[in-house]
């Protein structure tokens, strides 16, 4: 007998703000606020200008390796605007926009990327620091969501990852647990088309990343990650479902990384310039500005004034960062274990001896 091969389930791309900067008539009422538009647009520009300054600092030896978020500001900004204060955010390394909205300062973000992890302390009291190892933050988020469920707390845990992370075992294990235990978890995949230098087509054979939720029994949605309004809409629904105990949601946010993977990378070696140029024509800030120009008569003069003000704020934060004392290298031994294992205690003693310091 012959067995039927089932077709791939289709996840349409949800969009409310089209590439010409026009809003769909079905945009939810809570997003029809000029004040929200201006606040969101301003924050996305703050993130972009800060990002540019951070890259410049790295290029001049004043910052360590840095992961830019160029072209991906709408995803992280929408997350920051959607989360409630009592929710827990478990970010990865391209979430500067949301971190700033959650209380982390630009100075602290620079401190972190400058090699001093004390920079991670200045954030929401609930949130976790940015996670560098790929996909491990998804398991952390499942743990946070489990705690909420066991304590009967009406809170949501939201974590982010890249498209490459969705090919890791940690991702699948956490998503499976979220489905089995009906966890209040939202997982946002920033599908920027690249896992460092590996294109999406070479890291997974699925038609979409959203459909990876099927085996886990988790709801999923695929959304235009360059569309702040569509992101806000799907996040609002997913987070509310989580808080009400209705289970987990996977969100695939489709965008394009307009920058190197990190400052240690060179995208020109592997990315097709034609595709990159096409992506620049539909990036989030460009279409948002078109909306403001049409609906609020946003002018070049207003744009220049806003950018000047933001650059001054960024310069103050940078000056504060550059004036910070050097990080204490001994911290790498002291803040992982409650009690330092013997082998690390020996390493610490040798490290301090070579630096002419006493072991405390």
VEXDREN-2710 file (C-alpha; in Angstrom, 1 decimal):
% VEXDREN-2710
k/r/px/py/pz
1/UNK/0.0/0.0/0.0
2/UNK/1.1/3.6/-0.5
3/UNK/1.2/6.1/2.3
4/UNK/0.1/9.7/1.8
5/UNK/2.8/12.3/2.2
6/UNK/1.2/15.3/4.0
7/UNK/2.0/18.7/2.6
8/UNK/3.9/21.3/4.7
9/UNK/1.5/23.4/6.8
10/UNK/1.4/26.9/5.6
11/UNK/2.1/29.9/7.9
12/UNK/1.3/33.1/6.1
13/UNK/3.4/36.2/6.9
14/UNK/1.4/38.6/9.1
15/UNK/1.8/42.2/8.1
16/UNK/0.0/45.5/9.1
17/UNK/2.5/48.2/7.9
18/UNK/3.4/47.5/4.3
19/UNK/6.6/48.4/2.6
20/UNK/5.2/51.7/1.4
21/UNK/4.5/52.8/5.0
22/UNK/0.7/52.3/4.8
23/UNK/-1.2/50.8/7.7
24/UNK/-3.7/48.0/7.2
25/UNK/-7.3/48.9/8.1
26/UNK/-7.4/45.9/10.5
27/UNK/-4.7/47.3/12.7
28/UNK/-5.9/47.0/16.4
29/UNK/-7.3/50.0/18.1
30/UNK/-4.6/50.1/20.8
31/UNK/-2.0/50.8/18.1
32/UNK/-3.9/53.9/16.7
33/UNK/-2.0/56.3/18.9
34/UNK/0.3/59.0/17.4
35/UNK/2.0/59.2/20.8
36/UNK/2.9/55.5/20.6
37/UNK/4.1/55.9/17.0
38/UNK/6.4/58.8/17.9
39/UNK/7.7/57.0/21.1
40/UNK/8.4/53.8/19.2
41/UNK/10.0/55.6/16.2
42/UNK/12.2/57.6/18.5
43/UNK/13.3/54.6/20.4
44/UNK/14.1/52.6/17.3
45/UNK/16.3/55.5/16.1
46/UNK/17.9/55.7/19.5
47/UNK/18.8/52.0/19.2
48/UNK/20.2/52.5/15.7
49/UNK/22.3/55.5/16.5
50/UNK/23.6/53.9/19.7
51/UNK/24.3/50.7/17.7
52/UNK/26.4/52.8/15.2
53/UNK/28.3/54.4/18.1
54/UNK/29.0/51.0/19.7
55/UNK/30.4/49.7/16.4
56/UNK/32.6/52.8/16.1
57/UNK/33.9/52.3/19.7
58/UNK/34.9/48.7/18.8
59/UNK/36.6/49.7/15.7
60/UNK/38.7/52.1/17.6
61/UNK/39.7/49.6/20.4
62/UNK/37.4/51.1/23.0
63/UNK/34.9/48.2/23.1
64/UNK/35.1/44.4/22.8
65/UNK/33.4/42.3/20.2
66/UNK/29.9/43.7/19.7
67/UNK/26.7/42.2/18.1
68/UNK/24.9/44.9/16.0
69/UNK/21.1/44.9/15.6
70/UNK/21.0/47.0/12.4
71/UNK/17.8/46.4/10.5
72/UNK/16.3/44.4/13.3
73/UNK/15.2/47.2/15.7
74/UNK/11.4/46.7/15.2
75/UNK/11.5/43.2/16.7
76/UNK/13.2/44.1/19.9
77/UNK/11.5/47.4/20.3
78/UNK/8.1/45.8/20.0
79/UNK/9.1/43.3/22.7
80/UNK/10.1/46.1/25.0
81/UNK/6.9/47.9/24.5
82/UNK/4.7/44.7/24.9
83/UNK/6.2/43.2/28.1
84/UNK/4.6/44.0/31.4
85/UNK/6.9/45.1/34.3
86/UNK/6.3/41.8/36.1
87/UNK/7.0/39.6/33.1
88/UNK/10.5/38.2/32.7
89/UNK/12.7/38.8/29.6
90/UNK/15.4/36.3/28.8
91/UNK/17.3/38.0/25.9
92/UNK/20.0/37.0/23.5
93/UNK/22.8/39.2/22.3
94/UNK/20.9/41.3/19.7
95/UNK/18.2/42.7/22.0
96/UNK/19.6/46.2/22.8
97/UNK/16.2/47.9/22.0
98/UNK/14.2/45.8/24.5
99/UNK/16.9/46.0/27.1
100/UNK/16.9/49.8/27.0
101/UNK/13.1/49.8/27.4
102/UNK/13.4/47.3/30.3
103/UNK/15.6/49.7/32.3
104/UNK/19.1/48.9/31.2
105/UNK/21.2/52.0/30.4
106/UNK/23.4/52.5/27.3
107/UNK/26.4/52.8/29.6
108/UNK/25.7/49.4/31.1
109/UNK/25.3/47.8/27.7
110/UNK/28.7/49.2/26.7
111/UNK/30.1/48.1/30.0
112/UNK/28.9/44.5/29.2
113/UNK/30.4/44.5/25.7
114/UNK/33.5/46.1/27.0
115/UNK/34.2/42.9/29.0
116/UNK/32.7/43.8/32.4
117/UNK/29.7/41.7/33.1
118/UNK/28.7/44.0/36.0
119/UNK/27.0/45.9/33.2
120/UNK/24.3/43.2/33.2
121/UNK/23.2/44.3/36.7
122/UNK/21.5/47.5/35.6
123/UNK/18.2/46.1/34.2
124/UNK/14.7/45.1/35.3
125/UNK/14.9/43.2/38.6
126/UNK/13.1/40.3/36.9
127/UNK/15.1/40.0/33.7
128/UNK/18.1/37.8/32.9
129/UNK/21.4/39.1/31.3
130/UNK/22.0/38.7/27.6
131/UNK/22.9/35.2/26.7
132/UNK/25.9/34.5/24.4
133/UNK/25.9/30.7/24.1
134/UNK/23.5/29.8/21.3
135/UNK/20.0/28.7/22.4
136/UNK/20.7/28.0/26.0
137/UNK/18.6/31.0/27.0
138/UNK/15.5/29.1/25.7
139/UNK/16.0/26.4/28.3
140/UNK/16.4/29.1/31.0
141/UNK/13.2/30.7/29.8
142/UNK/11.4/27.3/30.1
143/UNK/12.6/27.1/33.7
144/UNK/11.3/30.6/34.5
145/UNK/7.9/29.8/32.9
146/UNK/7.8/26.5/34.9
147/UNK/8.2/28.5/38.1
148/UNK/5.4/30.8/37.1
149/UNK/3.1/27.8/36.5
150/UNK/4.0/26.1/39.7
151/UNK/3.4/29.2/41.7
152/UNK/0.1/30.1/39.8
153/UNK/1.5/33.5/38.8
154/UNK/-0.1/35.3/36.0
155/UNK/3.2/36.3/34.4
156/UNK/4.8/35.5/31.1
157/UNK/8.4/34.6/30.2
158/UNK/9.6/35.8/26.9
159/UNK/12.9/34.7/25.2
160/UNK/14.5/35.5/21.9
161/UNK/16.9/33.7/19.7
162/UNK/18.2/33.8/16.1
163/UNK/17.3/31.5/13.3
164/UNK/20.5/29.5/13.8
165/UNK/19.5/28.8/17.4
166/UNK/16.3/27.1/16.2
167/UNK/18.5/24.3/14.8
168/UNK/20.0/23.5/18.3
169/UNK/18.9/20.8/20.7
170/UNK/18.3/23.3/23.5
171/UNK/15.6/25.0/21.4
172/UNK/13.7/21.8/20.7
173/UNK/13.9/20.5/24.2
174/UNK/12.6/23.7/25.7
175/UNK/9.8/24.0/23.2
176/UNK/8.8/20.4/23.8
177/UNK/8.7/21.0/27.5
178/UNK/6.6/24.2/26.9
179/UNK/4.1/22.2/25.0
180/UNK/3.9/19.2/27.4
181/UNK/3.6/21.4/30.5
182/UNK/1.5/24.1/28.9
183/UNK/4.0/26.8/30.0
184/UNK/3.5/30.5/29.9
185/UNK/6.3/31.0/27.5
186/UNK/6.8/33.1/24.4
187/UNK/9.7/32.3/22.1
188/UNK/10.6/34.9/19.5
189/UNK/12.9/33.8/16.7
190/UNK/14.7/36.7/15.0
191/UNK/14.9/35.1/11.6
192/UNK/17.5/37.5/10.1
193/UNK/18.4/34.9/7.4
194/UNK/21.9/34.2/8.7
195/UNK/23.5/31.9/11.3
196/UNK/26.8/33.7/11.3
197/UNK/27.8/33.0/7.7
198/UNK/25.4/30.1/7.1
199/UNK/22.2/31.0/5.2
200/UNK/18.9/29.8/6.3
201/UNK/18.5/27.3/3.4
202/UNK/21.7/25.5/4.6
203/UNK/20.7/25.1/8.2
204/UNK/17.2/23.8/8.0
205/UNK/14.9/22.2/5.4
206/UNK/11.7/23.5/6.9
207/UNK/9.6/25.8/4.7
208/UNK/9.2/28.1/7.8
209/UNK/10.7/28.2/11.3
210/UNK/7.2/28.7/12.7
211/UNK/6.3/25.1/11.8
212/UNK/8.9/23.8/14.2
213/UNK/6.3/24.4/16.8
214/UNK/4.0/21.7/15.4
215/UNK/5.8/18.7/16.9
216/UNK/5.9/20.4/20.3
217/UNK/2.1/21.1/20.2
218/UNK/2.7/24.8/20.5
219/UNK/0.9/27.5/18.7
220/UNK/3.0/29.5/16.2
221/UNK/2.7/32.6/14.0
222/UNK/5.0/34.0/11.3
223/UNK/5.2/37.8/11.2
224/UNK/7.0/40.5/9.3
225/UNK/9.8/41.4/11.7
226/UNK/10.3/44.8/10.0
227/UNK/6.7/45.8/10.9
228/UNK/6.5/47.2/14.4
229/UNK/2.7/47.1/14.3
230/UNK/2.4/43.5/13.3
231/UNK/5.0/42.6/15.9
232/UNK/3.0/44.4/18.6
233/UNK/-0.2/42.7/17.6
234/UNK/1.1/39.1/17.7
235/UNK/3.2/39.8/20.9
236/UNK/0.1/41.3/22.7
237/UNK/-1.9/38.1/21.9
238/UNK/0.9/35.7/22.7
239/UNK/1.8/37.3/26.0
240/UNK/-1.8/37.6/27.1
241/UNK/-2.3/33.9/26.3
242/UNK/0.7/33.1/28.5
243/UNK/-0.5/35.2/31.4
244/UNK/-3.9/33.6/31.3
245/UNK/-2.5/30.1/31.4
246/UNK/-3.3/29.2/27.8
247/UNK/0.1/27.9/26.9
248/UNK/3.2/28.8/24.9
249/UNK/3.6/30.5/21.5
250/UNK/6.4/30.5/19.0
251/UNK/6.8/33.7/16.9
252/UNK/8.9/33.7/13.8
253/UNK/9.8/37.3/13.0
254/UNK/11.2/37.5/9.5
255/UNK/13.7/40.2/8.9
256/UNK/17.2/40.6/7.4
257/UNK/20.5/41.2/9.1
258/UNK/21.9/44.4/7.5
259/UNK/25.2/44.1/9.4
260/UNK/28.0/41.7/10.1
261/UNK/27.1/38.9/12.6
262/UNK/29.4/40.7/15.1
263/UNK/32.3/43.1/14.7
264/UNK/34.5/40.0/14.4
265/UNK/32.7/39.1/11.2
266/UNK/32.9/40.3/7.5
267/UNK/29.5/39.8/5.9
268/UNK/30.8/40.8/2.5
269/UNK/32.6/37.5/2.2
270/UNK/29.4/35.5/2.1
271/UNK/26.3/37.6/1.6
272/UNK/24.9/38.5/-1.8
273/UNK/25.0/42.3/-2.2
274/UNK/21.8/42.3/-4.3
275/UNK/19.8/40.6/-1.6
276/UNK/21.2/42.9/1.0
277/UNK/20.4/46.0/-1.0
278/UNK/16.9/44.8/-1.6
279/UNK/16.5/44.2/2.2
280/UNK/17.6/47.8/2.9
281/UNK/14.6/49.1/0.9
282/UNK/12.1/47.5/3.3
283/UNK/13.9/47.9/6.6
284/UNK/11.8/48.9/9.6
285/UNK/12.8/52.6/10.1
286/UNK/12.4/53.5/6.5
287/UNK/8.8/52.3/6.3
288/UNK/8.0/53.7/9.8
289/UNK/9.2/57.2/8.6
290/UNK/7.0/57.0/5.6
291/UNK/4.0/56.3/7.8
292/UNK/4.8/59.4/10.0
293/UNK/5.4/61.6/6.9
294/UNK/2.0/60.6/5.5
295/UNK/-0.1/60.6/8.7
296/UNK/1.7/63.1/11.0
297/UNK/3.5/65.3/8.4
298/UNK/6.9/64.3/9.9
299/UNK/9.5/66.5/8.3
300/UNK/13.2/66.4/7.6
301/UNK/13.7/69.2/10.1
302/UNK/12.0/67.2/12.8
303/UNK/14.1/64.2/11.9
304/UNK/17.3/66.1/12.1
305/UNK/16.3/67.7/15.4
306/UNK/15.4/64.3/16.9
307/UNK/18.7/62.7/15.7
308/UNK/20.8/65.6/17.2
309/UNK/19.1/65.2/20.5
310/UNK/19.5/61.4/20.6
311/UNK/23.2/61.7/19.6
312/UNK/23.8/64.1/22.5
313/UNK/22.2/61.6/24.9
314/UNK/24.3/58.8/23.5
315/UNK/27.5/60.8/23.8
316/UNK/26.8/61.4/27.5
317/UNK/26.4/57.7/28.0
318/UNK/29.6/56.9/26.1
319/UNK/31.5/59.4/28.1
320/UNK/30.3/57.8/31.3
321/UNK/31.3/54.4/30.0
322/UNK/34.8/55.5/29.0
323/UNK/35.3/57.0/32.5
324/UNK/34.5/53.6/34.3
325/UNK/37.4/51.9/36.0
326/UNK/38.7/48.7/34.4
327/UNK/36.9/45.5/35.1
328/UNK/38.3/43.3/37.8
329/UNK/39.5/40.2/36.0
330/UNK/39.2/38.1/39.2
331/UNK/35.4/38.5/38.9
332/UNK/35.5/35.6/36.4
333/UNK/36.2/33.2/39.3
334/UNK/33.8/34.6/41.9
335/UNK/30.3/34.8/40.4
336/UNK/29.5/31.4/39.0
337/UNK/29.4/29.1/41.9
338/UNK/28.1/29.6/45.5
339/UNK/31.3/27.9/46.7
340/UNK/34.3/27.9/44.4
341/UNK/35.4/24.4/43.3
342/UNK/38.9/23.4/44.3
343/UNK/40.3/23.4/40.8
344/UNK/39.1/27.0/40.2
345/UNK/40.3/28.1/43.6
346/UNK/43.8/26.9/42.6
347/UNK/43.5/28.7/39.3
348/UNK/42.4/31.9/41.0
349/UNK/45.3/31.8/43.4
350/UNK/47.8/31.3/40.6
351/UNK/46.1/34.1/38.6
352/UNK/46.4/36.5/41.5
353/UNK/49.9/35.4/42.3
354/UNK/51.0/36.3/38.8
355/UNK/49.4/39.7/39.1
356/UNK/51.1/40.3/42.4
357/UNK/47.8/40.3/44.3
358/UNK/46.7/38.5/47.4
359/UNK/44.0/35.8/47.3
360/UNK/40.9/36.8/49.4
END
